[in-house]
Amino acid sequence: MPPSADSARTAHTPSEEQAPKAGPDHVPDLLKPARLGPLTLRNRVIKAATFEGATPGALVSDDLVDYHRRPAAGGVGMTTVAYCAVAAEGRTERDQIHMRPEALPGLRRLTDAVHAEGAAISAQIGHAGPVADARSNGLPALAPSRLLSRISFRCARSATKDDIARIVRAHASAARTAVDAGFDAVEIHLGHNYFASAFLSPRLNRRKDEYGGSLANRAKVARAVARAVRDEVGSAIAVTAKLTMDDGVGGGIWLDESLRTAAWLEEDGSVDALQLTAGSSLLNPMYLFRGGAPVREFAAAFPQPQRFGIRMLSKKFLRAYPYQEAYLLDSARQFRAALSLPLILLGGIADRATAERAMAEGFEFVAMARALLREPDLVRRFAEDRAAGRPTRSLCIHCNRCMPTIYSGTRCVLVDPLPPASANR
C-alpha cells in the first residue's frame, strides 16, 4: 500500500526528532528521515526546481504530474515544482504556471500524486523580473532599473514602489495558494537575477531611492518577500529560499554581499533553510549548470529574432564552464562556516559519495536535478547499492542537452529523444 497523502507531513511544531546538525561527532544519514522546519522528509535528497515545459495554458498537465511523480516514486524526499510565478508578468513565458484560482484544482491533483508515492512536494514561487519574456507574456517585464532584455529583446521597465509592494503581497498570496493546494513547502526564488535577485545586483540595480545603493537597501525586496511569506503561512508549511552566492557577472552579486544577505535572512527568522545557487538566467546561465553549452539546440528552440540573437551572443551568453562534482561546494563552505541556518547544497550532486560528502561537511540536504532527469529512481539505487556495499554513480554525463528541452517538455534526450505526446509545443 502506498503511504497516505499526509504521510509526508508531521505536526508543525518543534520536536525532539529535529535532526541534529552535522559536526565532528554526528554526520547525518543521507537516507534517513530529517526535519525541514515543521516538515519531516523521508530522506535528505531534494529534487531541485527545473522548469518542466509541461504547463500549457499556465495550468497543470498530465505530463507535469508524471514529471514529479517519477522521482517521488524513485525515492526523493521532496520534489520541487518550478516555477510558480506570483504574477502574470512575472512568468518567464506565457505557458508558465502563475498562482491563481484557476490553477488550484490541477495543483491539488499534482500534490496528491506526489504524496501517494510517499514524498513531499514544494512549490518554487517567485517573480522573474527582468528574466520574464515580455514578448511571450504580452506584459512588460519589471526590473530595478530600465534595461534591454536579452531574452525578449524588449526593454524591462523600472519597477515603481507600488510595483514592489504589489509583488511582495503577491508572494504571500502565492504561498497561501500553495498551502491550499496541499504543498508541504514553498521555495522563494531569490536567485538568478529574477526580481528580488536583480535588486541585489549592483550591476542591475542603479536606483537612487531606498531600494538602491547600499546592500541594506538592495536587500529590502528579498527580505520583505521572505517576511511576507512567513507571516502568511506561519508554521503551516516549510519555507526555504534559493539564494545566489555569485552570479558570475562582472559588477554583479558576489560572495561577500551574499553572505551578508543570508545572515540577514537568518536573523529575520523568515526561512527554514537556504538553497545555495549561482549564475544569472539573464546574463550568464551556464555559470550554474557547468558542462557543455548546447548553443545550436538552444537557438533552434526559439523563433526569430531570438534565434539569431542567441547564435550571435552565444559566446557571451552561453559560456562553457568545466563540470566537476559538487562544483558549488567551495563557495557554499563559506556560508556553512558563517551560518547556523540549515543549508541545501546544489550543483553537481550526482553520485552517492558526493551527497554523503555534503552531509559530512555540515550541509543538511542536497538538491539534485540533471541526474534525476536521467534516472528518476536514482535515490532508490543509492539505498540498494549502499546495502550491497557498492558505490553509486549517476548515468548523467552532464552534456546539458536537456536544457533546451524546457520549451517542449523537459527530458533527458539520451533516454527520451522525443517530446511527450501532449507537450506544450
Salt bridges, closest charged atoms under 4 A:
ASP29 OD2 - LYS32 NZ 3.90
ASP29 OD1 - ARG386 NH2 2.92
GLU52 OE2 - HIS68 NE2 2.81
ASP62 OD1 - ARG109 NH1 2.92
ASP66 OD1 - ARG69 NH2 2.82
ASP66 OD2 - ARG70 NH1 2.52
GLU89 OE2 - HIS127 NE2 2.73
GLU89 OE2 - ARG166 NH1 3.10
GLU93 OE1 - ARG425 NH2 2.86
GLU102 OE1 - ARG100 NE 3.86
GLU117 OE2 - ARG69 NH1 3.84
ASP163 OD2 - ARG157 NH1 2.81
ASP163 OD1 - ARG166 NH2 3.52
ASP184 OD1 - ARG9 NE 2.96
ASP184 OD2 - HIS115 NE2 2.69
GLU187 OE2 - LYS242 NZ 3.89
ASP209 OD2 - ARG207 NH2 2.79
GLU210 OE1 - LYS161 NZ 3.19
ASP231 OD1 - ARG227 NE 3.13
GLU232 OE2 - ARG176 NE 2.96
GLU257 OE2 - ARG218 NH2 2.86
GLU267 OE2 - ARG260 NH2 2.96
ASP268 OD1 - ARG223 NH2 2.79
ASP272 OD2 - ARG230 NH2 2.88
ASP330 OD1 - ARG333 NH1 2.50
GLU356 OE2 - ARG352 NE 3.51
GLU356 OE2 - ARG386 NH1 3.17
GLU361 OE1 - ARG333 NE 2.65
GLU361 OE2 - ARG357 NE 3.58
GLU364 OE2 - LYS21 NZ 3.47
GLU364 OE1 - ARG336 NH1 2.89
GLU375 OE1 - ARG381 NH2 2.78
ASP385 OD2 - ARG381 NH1 3.53
ASP385 OD1 - ARG390 NH2 2.71
